[in-house]
Amino acid sequence: MAVLDEIKRGVPSHVQADVSARPRATNMEMRERMSGNLCRCGAYSNIAEAMEEVAGVTPAGRRA
C-alpha cells in the first residue's frame, strides 16, 4: 500500500511536528496521507485500522 510505503521510506507529511524526523505509522499520519484520495463518509476508520494491523502498530501508534 502506497501510504505505508511512503512512511517506510521516510517521506514527511503535514501532520509531523518535526519534518526532519522519520514518520511513524500512526492513525493520524495514515489519515493525512489518505486525505483527498478516499471518501471520508465511513471508509477511513476501517482502512486506517487495517493499515495499523499491517504496519504492526497499536491504535496508540506503538509497535505491537
C-alpha angles and dihedrals in degrees: 000000000000095000093058091042091056091050092047091051090050098245106167123232138199094259096060114105089206113034090190090063122084111264119243127218096250125153091249092049093050093046090052091052091049093049114118092017103073138036109260095206095106111321100083097073095052093042092048091050091050091050091049089053093049091046090050096237131132120237088263090060098254121131111258 
